[in-house]
Amino acid sequence: MSSTDVTSNAASAIASVRQGDMKLEVIVIPVSDVDRAKKFYSRLGWRLDVDLVAGDDLRLIQFTPQGSACSVQFGTNVTSAVPGSAQGMYLVVSDVEAVRDQLRVQGVEIGEVFHEGTVGDRFHQAADGRRSGPAPDHGSYGSFASFSDPDGNGWLFQEVTTRLAGRVDPAATSFASASDLASALRRAAAAHGEHEKRTGAADPNWPDWYAEFMVAEQAGEELST
């Protein structure tokens, strides 16, 4: 086999890998007290997938946030990272204020909802960088709230209602929870009301309009009305 053939075969193999799915499955976070961390993440309402003990040297716990395809793991002898060193982990929600209120009722300490004065301020605690309250008009991607687990691993809620164009496959539209679906239906209802005002007539095909709006919104595309 010539060197040209080898190069061609290697390129084909790389192209094949690039075309395959690479789904982020698990993030490992470092904790100092496994039982304390387990209690905390249980209080968030996350699903406990496994609490595995293998001999005297290994314990592995996995939780999955509601509606998430990615899980978190922690335990004994699962990472050499310093406890509390995991920072800036995003949890995307459709209504950051509602989620914050819910967690506070469950006894979770969480910061105020904020938006950025300058892009990047979300990563800093400086009072002059984080502006109090949600983003103007609740602009998608613009509202945040932060909290930490008992070790100081930092989480960041980000409110996303409409994805940027190209970020979602419109053929695979889905909603993570009943509340996310309800929020999408409310936005569709409001938009449809404006649509009927423009047309000056009631729309008997409103279910189709709702469906097209919700798919387009999630895919970050504009709906032709």
Buried (B, 14 or more C-beta within 10 A) or exposed (E): EEEEEEEEEEEEEEEEEEEEEEEEEEEBBBBEEBEEBBEBBEEBEBEEBEBEEEEEEEBBBBBBBBBBEEBBBBBBEBBEEEBBEBEEEEBBBBBBBEBBEBBEEEEBEBBEBBBBEEEEBBBEEEEEBBBEEBBEEBEBBBBBBBBBBBBBBBBBBBBBBBBEEEEBEEEEBEBBEEBBBEBBBEBBEEBBEEBEEEEEEEBEEBEEBBEBBBBBBBBBBEBEE
